[in-house]
């Protein structure tokens, strides 16, 4: 063979092994990406250890691996059985079509890699998201229990449990002491700092916990926790591109401002969220919150209109609280008959909801039905697990008895209980016979109502301030 001929064959001799090596490497990479895709799309949220120890997953991988291995075994041993495939592949690896095959493998690998990056992991708990939007916490908790049977990643389990626990208690207003709330809030913050925020669940939990702690601990007016939550949510909001995610965080930031009685700050946030949101149930919740803002700002007509629009699509799991609030707004608008009907509907849905009895008592008081109103206040005092709400009910029950013209010791005893003081006959006599003691007691009742953070309760606060002024002036 001439020197020229040898020179011409060397590049081809070098090129073929490199392409064969590339084909083998790409095949292995494709196999590895296939394993990742199977985990992300068939077993989302699982740990690798859990995935690789799941019988179905392992069986599928073994079948895939054995088939591939058997294929290669037949290829390199050149046996007669299934000889057609290996011969064809050998021919391909040694032919001019080798670059084409490498190109196809490369495109396939790139396509799968891009799909994994763009699509990401399949949502772990779409059903939990749907149930949470409906505030259907009973079924959400059942679904969560079924998820716990799978080897999910720890941070996902913590995220789901935090979200369901916090929002179920919040929706039912069953928040007790703040110690556990602080621990949960710290855990939510830790998960956020570690980069875990599945479907904004940890951000939403952190916000809800901040609001709950504010109501329980910060009744003296400090808003540190609310401000921290608003700041964290605003930072998260700046990173979002999905309109529905943006609407959800805007609405939650609005709720935090609403809790802090910053109504002018809350209004544009709810309005922006309403423009972005397309889901009917969440739209209804935003409308109701915007209605609360308008009620607080004195525009009761607009508030009632927004509640009317929200009624048909409001989440089933929150309808009791919705009708209770709707009745309260109608009471403020002086439509007492309609208000009573709405709150009674709330009690039909949730007979044990003491919050609805509180609103029903206020409506009956406006209608002049003081005896029935007092009985409903007693339901609140007996059943509420929230100390602030029990105190508020005692204050308002005492006012109800006073308006009904009942003997002073009866309503003064409730005022003293609300103030955490003794109701002994000696104490009652001292307060009853001292104008200054009476003035101080009424002033304390006004302060207690101010500290409950109940919206649109200023009328009652003003009434107690006026009574305190009357006694302090000696009238």
Secondary structure as GFF3:
##gff-version 3
##sequence-region A 1 475
A	DSSP	alpha_helix	3	42	.	.	.	ID=ss1
A	DSSP	alpha_helix	48	52	.	.	.	ID=ss2
A	DSSP	alpha_helix	55	77	.	.	.	ID=ss3
A	DSSP	alpha_helix	83	93	.	.	.	ID=ss4
A	DSSP	alpha_helix	98	119	.	.	.	ID=ss5
A	DSSP	alpha_helix	126	133	.	.	.	ID=ss6
A	DSSP	alpha_helix	137	147	.	.	.	ID=ss7
A	DSSP	alpha_helix	154	171	.	.	.	ID=ss8
A	DSSP	alpha_helix	179	193	.	.	.	ID=ss9
A	DSSP	three_ten_helix	198	200	.	.	.	ID=ss10
A	DSSP	alpha_helix	201	217	.	.	.	ID=ss11
A	DSSP	alpha_helix	224	237	.	.	.	ID=ss12
A	DSSP	alpha_helix	243	259	.	.	.	ID=ss13
A	DSSP	alpha_helix	263	276	.	.	.	ID=ss14
A	DSSP	alpha_helix	280	296	.	.	.	ID=ss15
A	DSSP	alpha_helix	300	310	.	.	.	ID=ss16
A	DSSP	three_ten_helix	311	313	.	.	.	ID=ss17
A	DSSP	three_ten_helix	316	318	.	.	.	ID=ss18
A	DSSP	alpha_helix	319	332	.	.	.	ID=ss19
A	DSSP	alpha_helix	336	349	.	.	.	ID=ss20
A	DSSP	alpha_helix	354	366	.	.	.	ID=ss21
A	DSSP	alpha_helix	370	383	.	.	.	ID=ss22
A	DSSP	alpha_helix	387	403	.	.	.	ID=ss23
A	DSSP	alpha_helix	408	418	.	.	.	ID=ss24
A	DSSP	alpha_helix	425	433	.	.	.	ID=ss25
A	DSSP	alpha_helix	435	451	.	.	.	ID=ss26
A	DSSP	alpha_helix	458	472	.	.	.	ID=ss27
###
